[in-house]
Amino acid sequence: MTERRYLVRTFGCQMNEHDSQRIAGLLEADGLAPASSEADADVVVLNTCCIRENADNRLYGTLGHLKSQKAARPGLQIVVAGCLAQKDRDEIQRRAPFVDVVLGTHNTASAVELLHRAEQEGPVMEILEESDAFPSALPVRRDVGWAAWVTIQIGCDNSCAFCIVPSVRGREISRPLEEIVDEVASLAAAGVVEVTLLGQNVNSYGRDLTHRRPLFAELLHRVGAINGIRRVRYTSPHPKDLRPETIAAMAEVPAVCEHLHLPLQAGSDRVLAAMHRGYTAERYLSRLADARRSVPDLAVTTDLIVGFPGETDADFAATLEVVAEAGFDSAYTFVFSPRPGTEAASMADHFVPAAVVAERFERLRIVVERSALARHRSRIGHLEEVVVEGPSRKDPGVLSGRSRQNKLVHFASDGRLAVGTFADVRITGAAPHHLTGELVEVTSGPRHRTRIPVVAL
C-alpha cells in the first residue's frame, strides 16, 4: 500500500502553530508521513485563526482551491481546526460542505479519531466548549529541532473589547508548574536549546493554581535553570499584569532573553478605557521604564491597533506621542477588524472611515520605523550571539539568525553552518526590520536531531 501523507497549513499566532505541531504529531503517530504539497497529500489540515477578518478570507480562499482537488481526488480528506472552526462551526459546514472534519480549539486530541469517523460516516463536526487538556500532552512534530514552544496556560480571563480569544479559547487555566519544568527538561535532553513559553496572558500564569498570586516569575527561574536551555522567551504578557518580580526574573536569570513583547494597542487613555485594557498610557510607560532600568540592553516590541471605533484625531495623536516616547524596536500594527461576538463589533456607528484609517496607519508606520532604525543603528559595532535559522530568503549565499533580542541578523559565511549553530556576529549595518553583520566566530554546533518542518502560511 502507498503510504498516506498529510499537510498542515497554519493561519495565525504561535499558539496556532504550536497546536499544528501537535496535530502533525498525532497524524504521524497514526502512520501518516509529511507531504511536500497539497497535491501530494491525502489529508490536508487547515488550522485557523480568527483574530482578524483577513484570516477568514484566507481560509475560504484556500478551501475554494481544495474543493477542485477534492473533486479530482475523492479520497482527499480536509480538516478545518482552530479558532475560526470554534467560532464559525456551522458557517464552515454551510459554505464548504465538502470539508470532512471541523474541530475546535478544545479537542485537538480528537483529530485522528474524527478523521476515521468521517471515512465511515461522512462529514463530522465536533466542538467542545471547554477542556482541561493541554496540547503539550500530545505527540509533536516541531518545525525546528533546536527550539520549541511550550504551552503554560490556555484561555484568557480578560475582556478586551476587540478580542475574540476568550470566546474561542475559553477561561484561563494554568498548567501545573512541575509538569512544565519536566517537559522543558525532556526537550533539553533531546537537544532543544531555546524554549518559548506560550499563554494568552503569561503574566497571570498560576493565579488560578494559587488563588492569590501568579507563579510566572518562579517559572522563569525554574525553566532558566534547566541544564542545556540557553534561551528562554515568552509571549504574550499583558501590561496591566507585568509585575516587579517578573522584571526581576528577567534581570536575574541568564537564560531569559533581553526581549519584552508588551502590547500597547493604543496611546489614548480614552481609547484604552473603551478597549478595557486596564491601564493608562502613563502606567504603561512607567512599567516599560521599570523593565528597561532592570534589564540592560532590553529590546521592546509591541502591538498597535489603528482605527478602533470612535478613535479621534486627538486619540491618534496621543498614540503617536506614546509610540515615539516608548521608542520600540519594532511593532505589529493592525487596522481594527470587527470580529462578530466582540463588544467592539457592535460599535458600527463609531467605525472610523477606511481612508482615515489608511492615512493614520501610514503615519504610525513612519514613527515606528524611525524608532526601529535608530535602535538598530545603535547596535552597529556590537558583537551579537545569533542562532542560525538557515539561508536568507532573498540570498541563499547569506545566512540568517536570531539574536537574544529576537532581531533578525543576516551575515555571510564561507562555510555552510547548520541550523541551530550558535555564532558571534559583528553588526555592520542596520535597517528597520533587520541587522547585517560579519561572522566572527562559531561558538557551538547544533545539538538537536534534524526534523522535517510543518508547513505554515
C-alpha positions as CSV (number, residue, x, y, z in Angstrom):
1,M,0.0,0.0,0.0
2,T,1.1,3.6,-0.7
3,E,2.0,5.5,2.5
4,R,-0.7,8.1,3.3
5,R,0.6,11.6,3.6
6,Y,-0.6,14.8,5.4
7,L,-0.1,18.5,5.1
8,V,-0.8,21.0,7.9
9,R,-1.2,24.7,7.0
10,T,-1.3,27.2,9.8
11,F,-3.1,30.6,9.8
12,G,-2.4,32.6,12.9
13,C,-0.2,33.1,16.0
14,Q,2.3,30.9,17.9
15,M,-0.5,29.2,19.8
16,N,-2.0,28.0,16.5
17,E,1.4,26.9,15.2
18,H,2.0,25.0,18.5
19,D,-1.4,23.3,18.0
20,S,-0.4,22.5,14.4
21,Q,2.7,20.7,15.6
22,R,0.6,18.6,17.9
23,I,-1.9,17.7,15.1
24,A,1.1,16.7,12.9
25,G,2.4,14.6,15.7
26,L,-0.9,12.8,16.1
27,L,-1.1,12.1,12.4
28,E,2.4,10.7,12.3
29,A,1.6,8.5,15.3
30,D,-1.3,7.2,13.2
31,G,1.1,6.2,10.5
32,L,0.9,9.2,8.1
33,A,4.0,10.9,6.7
34,P,4.6,14.5,5.8
35,A,3.6,15.7,2.3
36,S,5.5,18.2,0.3
37,S,2.4,19.9,-1.2
38,E,-1.4,19.7,-1.2
39,A,-1.3,17.7,-4.5
40,D,0.8,15.1,-2.6
41,A,-1.4,14.9,0.5
42,D,-4.1,12.5,1.5
43,V,-5.1,14.7,4.5
44,V,-4.9,18.5,4.5
45,V,-5.4,20.3,7.8
46,L,-6.1,24.0,7.9
47,N,-5.5,25.2,11.4
48,T,-7.2,28.6,11.7
49,C,-7.0,31.9,13.5
50,C,-10.0,34.3,13.9
51,I,-8.4,37.4,15.3
52,R,-8.8,39.4,12.1
53,E,-11.1,39.3,9.1
54,N,-8.1,38.5,6.8
55,A,-7.9,35.1,8.4
56,D,-11.5,34.3,7.2
57,N,-10.7,35.3,3.7
58,R,-7.5,33.2,3.6
59,L,-9.4,30.2,4.9
60,Y,-12.2,30.3,2.4
61,G,-9.8,31.1,-0.5
62,T,-7.8,28.0,0.4
63,L,-10.9,25.9,0.7
64,G,-12.1,27.1,-2.7
65,H,-8.8,25.8,-4.1
66,L,-9.1,22.5,-2.3
67,K,-12.6,21.9,-3.5
68,S,-11.4,21.3,-7.0
69,Q,-8.7,19.0,-5.7
70,K,-11.2,17.0,-3.7
71,A,-13.4,16.7,-6.8
72,A,-10.5,15.2,-8.7
73,R,-9.4,13.0,-5.7
74,P,-12.5,12.0,-3.6
75,G,-10.2,10.2,-1.1
76,L,-8.6,13.5,-0.1
77,Q,-9.7,14.4,3.5
78,I,-9.9,18.1,4.5
79,V,-9.8,19.2,8.2
80,V,-10.6,22.7,9.5
81,A,-9.4,23.2,13.0
82,G,-8.6,26.0,15.4
83,C,-10.1,29.3,16.5
84,L,-12.2,30.0,13.4
85,A,-13.6,26.5,13.5
86,Q,-14.5,27.1,17.1
87,K,-16.3,30.3,16.3
88,D,-17.8,29.6,12.8
89,R,-18.5,25.9,13.1
90,D,-21.9,25.9,11.3
91,E,-20.8,28.6,8.8
92,I,-17.9,26.4,7.6
93,Q,-20.1,23.4,7.1
94,R,-22.6,25.6,5.2
95,R,-20.0,27.3,2.9
96,A,-17.8,24.2,2.5
97,P,-19.9,21.1,2.9
98,F,-17.0,19.1,1.3
99,V,-14.9,19.6,4.4
100,D,-14.6,16.2,6.2
101,V,-13.8,17.3,9.8
102,V,-14.4,20.5,11.7
103,L,-12.9,20.6,15.2
104,G,-12.3,23.4,17.7
105,T,-9.6,24.5,20.0
106,H,-10.5,22.3,22.9
107,N,-10.4,18.9,21.1
108,T,-7.2,18.9,19.1
109,A,-6.6,15.4,20.6
110,S,-9.6,14.1,18.7
111,A,-8.2,14.9,15.2
112,V,-7.3,11.3,14.2
113,E,-10.4,9.8,15.7
114,L,-12.6,12.2,13.8
115,L,-10.8,11.5,10.5
116,H,-11.5,7.8,10.9
117,R,-15.2,8.6,11.8
118,A,-15.5,10.8,8.7
119,E,-14.3,7.9,6.5
120,Q,-17.2,5.8,7.7
121,E,-19.9,8.4,8.4
122,G,-19.2,11.4,6.1
123,P,-18.5,14.9,7.3
124,V,-18.1,15.3,11.1
125,M,-18.1,18.4,13.3
126,E,-17.1,18.2,17.0
127,I,-16.7,21.4,19.0
128,L,-16.1,21.3,22.7
129,E,-16.8,24.5,24.7
130,E,-14.1,23.9,27.3
131,S,-11.3,21.4,28.1
132,D,-8.7,20.9,30.8
133,A,-6.4,19.1,28.4
134,F,-3.2,20.9,27.3
135,P,-1.9,20.3,23.8
136,S,1.6,19.7,25.2
137,A,0.4,16.3,26.4
138,L,0.1,15.2,22.7
139,P,2.7,13.8,20.3
140,V,4.5,16.6,18.4
141,R,6.4,17.3,15.2
142,R,8.3,20.5,15.8
143,D,9.2,22.9,12.9
144,V,12.8,23.2,14.1
145,G,14.8,20.9,16.3
146,W,16.8,23.5,18.4
147,A,13.7,25.5,19.6
148,A,10.3,24.6,21.0
149,W,7.1,26.2,22.1
150,V,5.8,25.1,25.5
151,T,2.2,25.9,26.5
152,I,1.9,27.1,30.1
153,Q,-1.7,28.3,30.0
154,I,-4.8,28.1,27.9
155,G,-7.7,30.6,27.7
156,C,-8.0,34.2,28.9
157,D,-9.9,35.9,31.6
158,N,-9.5,39.4,30.2
159,S,-12.4,41.2,28.4
160,C,-10.7,43.3,25.7
161,A,-13.4,44.8,23.6
162,F,-11.7,43.9,20.3
163,C,-10.6,40.4,21.1
164,I,-12.4,37.1,20.3
165,V,-9.9,34.9,22.0
166,P,-11.8,34.4,25.3
167,S,-14.8,33.2,23.3
168,V,-12.8,30.6,21.3
169,R,-10.1,29.6,23.8
170,G,-12.2,29.7,27.0
171,R,-11.4,30.6,30.6
172,E,-7.8,30.9,31.8
173,I,-6.3,27.5,33.0
174,S,-2.7,27.2,34.1
175,R,-0.7,24.1,33.6
176,P,1.0,22.6,36.7
177,L,4.4,24.1,37.2
178,E,6.2,20.8,37.7
179,E,4.7,19.4,34.5
180,I,6.1,22.4,32.5
181,V,9.5,22.0,34.1
182,D,9.5,18.3,33.3
183,E,8.6,19.0,29.6
184,V,11.3,21.6,29.2
185,A,13.9,19.2,30.8
186,S,12.8,16.5,28.3
187,L,13.2,19.0,25.5
188,A,16.7,19.9,26.7
189,A,17.7,16.3,26.8
190,A,16.6,16.0,23.2
191,G,18.9,18.9,22.2
192,V,16.5,21.8,22.4
193,V,18.4,25.0,23.5
194,E,15.6,27.6,23.2
195,V,12.0,27.5,24.6
196,T,9.2,30.0,24.2
197,L,6.6,29.9,27.0
198,L,3.1,30.4,25.5
199,G,-0.1,31.7,27.0
200,Q,-2.8,34.3,26.3
201,N,-1.6,36.3,29.3
202,V,1.6,34.7,30.6
203,N,1.9,37.3,33.4
204,S,-1.1,35.8,35.2
205,Y,0.2,32.2,34.9
206,G,-0.5,30.2,38.1
207,R,-3.0,32.6,39.7
208,D,-5.7,30.0,39.3
209,L,-3.5,27.5,40.9
210,T,-2.6,29.5,44.0
211,H,-5.8,31.6,44.2
212,R,-3.7,34.5,45.2
213,R,-0.6,35.4,43.2
214,P,0.9,34.4,39.8
215,L,3.8,32.0,39.5
216,F,5.3,33.3,36.3
217,A,8.5,34.7,37.9
218,E,9.1,31.4,39.7
219,L,8.5,29.5,36.4
220,L,11.1,31.7,34.6
221,H,13.7,30.9,37.4
222,R,12.9,27.1,37.2
223,V,13.0,26.8,33.4
224,G,16.0,29.0,33.1
225,A,18.0,26.8,35.5
226,I,17.5,23.6,33.4
227,N,20.8,22.3,32.0
228,G,21.1,22.8,28.2
229,I,18.5,25.6,28.0
230,R,20.3,28.6,26.7
231,R,17.4,30.9,25.8
232,V,14.0,31.4,27.3
233,R,11.4,33.6,25.7
234,Y,7.7,34.2,26.4
235,T,4.6,35.6,24.8
236,S,2.4,37.3,25.4
237,P,2.2,39.3,28.5
238,H,-0.4,41.9,29.4
239,P,0.9,45.3,30.5
240,K,-1.6,45.6,33.4
241,D,-0.1,42.4,34.9
242,L,3.6,43.0,34.4
243,R,4.8,42.6,38.0
244,P,8.1,43.6,39.6
245,E,9.1,40.0,40.3
246,T,8.7,39.1,36.6
247,I,11.0,42.0,35.6
248,A,13.4,40.9,38.4
249,A,13.4,37.4,37.0
250,M,14.3,38.7,33.5
251,A,17.2,40.5,35.0
252,E,18.4,37.7,37.3
253,V,18.1,34.6,35.1
254,P,20.8,34.5,32.4
255,A,18.8,32.3,30.1
256,V,15.9,34.7,29.9
257,C,16.4,36.7,26.7
258,E,16.6,40.5,26.7
259,H,13.3,40.9,24.8
260,L,9.9,42.0,26.0
261,H,6.9,42.0,23.8
262,L,4.4,44.4,25.6
263,P,1.3,45.1,23.6
264,L,0.3,48.8,23.9
265,Q,-2.7,48.7,21.4
266,A,-3.3,52.5,21.8
267,G,-1.8,55.5,23.4
268,S,-5.0,57.4,24.2
269,D,-6.4,56.8,27.7
270,R,-9.9,57.2,26.4
271,V,-9.4,54.5,23.7
272,L,-7.6,52.2,26.2
273,A,-10.6,52.5,28.6
274,A,-13.0,51.7,25.7
275,M,-10.9,48.7,24.9
276,H,-11.0,47.6,28.6
277,R,-7.2,47.3,28.7
278,G,-6.9,48.1,32.4
279,Y,-4.0,50.6,32.2
280,T,-3.3,54.2,31.1
281,A,-0.6,55.4,28.8
282,E,1.3,56.7,31.8
283,R,1.1,53.4,33.6
284,Y,2.3,51.6,30.5
285,L,5.3,53.9,30.1
286,S,6.1,53.5,33.8
287,R,6.2,49.7,33.6
288,L,8.3,49.9,30.4
289,A,10.8,52.2,32.2
290,D,11.0,49.8,35.1
291,A,11.8,47.0,32.7
292,R,14.5,49.0,30.9
293,R,16.1,50.1,34.1
294,S,16.3,46.5,35.4
295,V,17.3,44.6,32.2
296,P,20.3,46.1,30.4
297,D,20.0,46.3,26.6
298,L,16.3,45.3,26.6
299,A,14.6,45.2,23.2
300,V,10.9,46.0,23.4
301,T,8.3,45.2,20.7
302,T,4.5,45.9,20.8
303,D,1.1,45.5,19.1
304,L,-0.9,48.6,17.9
305,I,-4.4,48.9,16.6
306,V,-5.3,51.8,14.3
307,G,-8.9,52.9,13.9
308,F,-10.6,51.4,17.0
309,P,-14.3,52.6,16.9
310,G,-14.5,56.2,18.0
311,E,-10.8,56.9,17.6
312,T,-10.5,60.7,17.0
313,D,-7.6,62.7,15.6
314,A,-6.7,63.6,19.2
315,D,-6.7,60.0,20.2
316,F,-4.4,59.0,17.4
317,A,-2.1,61.9,18.1
318,A,-1.8,60.6,21.6
319,T,-0.9,57.2,20.2
320,L,1.8,58.7,18.0
321,E,3.2,60.6,21.0
322,V,3.4,57.5,23.3
323,V,4.9,55.3,20.5
324,A,7.6,57.9,19.9
325,E,8.3,58.2,23.6
326,A,8.5,54.4,24.0
327,G,11.0,54.0,21.2
328,F,10.0,50.5,20.2
329,D,12.4,48.1,18.4
330,S,9.5,47.0,16.2
331,A,5.8,46.9,16.3
332,Y,3.0,44.8,14.8
333,T,0.5,47.4,13.6
334,F,-3.0,46.3,12.7
335,V,-6.1,48.0,11.2
336,F,-9.1,47.5,13.5
337,S,-11.0,44.4,12.3
338,P,-14.5,43.9,13.8
339,R,-15.0,40.3,14.9
340,P,-18.6,39.2,15.4
341,G,-19.2,38.3,19.0
342,T,-16.9,41.1,20.4
343,E,-18.1,44.3,22.1
344,A,-16.2,46.4,19.5
345,A,-18.1,44.8,16.6
346,S,-21.3,46.3,18.0
347,M,-19.9,49.8,17.7
348,A,-20.6,50.2,14.0
349,D,-21.9,53.7,14.4
350,H,-18.5,54.7,15.5
351,F,-16.3,52.9,12.9
352,V,-13.6,55.1,11.5
353,P,-13.7,55.7,7.7
354,A,-11.3,53.4,5.8
355,A,-9.5,56.3,4.2
356,V,-8.8,57.9,7.6
357,V,-7.5,54.6,9.0
358,A,-5.2,54.1,6.0
359,E,-3.7,57.6,6.4
360,R,-3.2,57.1,10.2
361,F,-1.7,53.6,9.6
362,E,0.9,55.1,7.3
363,R,1.8,57.9,9.8
364,L,2.2,55.3,12.5
365,R,4.4,53.1,10.3
366,I,6.8,56.0,9.8
367,V,7.1,56.7,13.5
368,V,7.6,53.0,14.4
369,E,10.2,52.5,11.7
370,R,12.1,55.7,12.7
371,S,12.4,54.3,16.3
372,A,13.3,50.8,15.0
373,L,16.0,52.1,12.7
374,A,17.5,54.3,15.5
375,R,17.6,51.2,17.8
376,H,19.2,49.1,15.1
377,R,21.8,51.7,14.2
378,S,22.8,51.9,17.8
379,R,23.8,48.2,17.6
380,I,26.4,48.7,14.8
381,G,29.7,47.6,16.1
382,H,28.2,45.3,18.7
383,L,29.0,41.6,18.9
384,E,25.7,39.6,18.8
385,E,25.2,36.0,19.6
386,V,22.9,34.5,17.0
387,V,21.4,31.1,16.3
388,V,21.5,30.2,12.7
389,E,18.0,29.7,11.2
390,G,19.1,29.0,7.6
391,P,19.8,30.8,4.3
392,S,18.3,34.2,3.7
393,R,15.1,34.1,1.7
394,K,16.4,36.7,-0.7
395,D,20.0,35.5,-1.0
396,P,20.9,31.8,-0.4
397,G,24.5,32.9,-0.1
398,V,23.7,34.8,3.1
399,L,22.7,33.2,6.4
400,S,20.0,34.4,8.7
401,G,19.9,34.1,12.5
402,R,18.2,35.5,15.6
403,S,19.9,37.4,18.4
404,R,18.9,37.2,22.0
405,Q,16.9,40.3,21.4
406,N,14.9,38.4,18.8
407,K,16.4,40.5,16.0
408,L,16.9,39.0,12.5
409,V,20.6,39.2,11.6
410,H,21.9,38.5,8.0
411,F,25.5,37.6,7.6
412,A,27.8,36.0,5.0
413,S,29.6,32.7,5.8
414,D,32.3,30.9,3.8
415,G,31.1,27.5,5.0
416,R,27.6,26.2,5.4
417,L,26.6,26.4,9.0
418,A,23.9,24.0,10.2
419,V,20.6,25.3,11.5
420,G,20.9,25.6,15.3
421,T,24.5,26.7,15.3
422,F,25.5,29.4,17.7
423,A,27.8,32.1,16.3
424,D,29.1,35.5,17.2
425,V,28.4,38.1,14.5
426,R,29.7,41.7,14.4
427,I,27.0,44.1,13.4
428,T,27.9,46.3,10.4
429,G,24.6,47.6,9.1
430,A,21.0,48.3,10.1
431,A,17.6,48.5,8.6
432,P,14.2,49.0,10.2
433,H,13.4,45.2,10.2
434,H,16.9,43.5,10.4
435,L,20.6,43.8,11.1
436,T,23.5,42.8,8.9
437,G,26.9,41.7,10.0
438,E,30.0,39.6,9.6
439,L,30.8,36.3,11.1
440,V,33.4,36.5,13.8
441,E,33.3,33.0,15.4
442,V,31.3,29.8,15.5
443,T,30.8,29.2,19.2
444,S,28.9,25.8,19.2
445,G,27.2,23.5,16.8
446,P,23.6,22.2,17.0
447,R,22.6,19.5,19.5
448,H,19.3,18.6,18.0
449,R,18.2,15.9,15.5
450,T,17.2,17.1,12.1
451,R,13.4,17.4,11.7
452,I,11.0,17.9,8.7
453,P,9.1,21.2,9.2
454,V,5.3,21.6,9.4
455,V,4.3,23.9,6.6
456,A,2.9,27.2,7.7
457,L,1.4,30.1,5.8
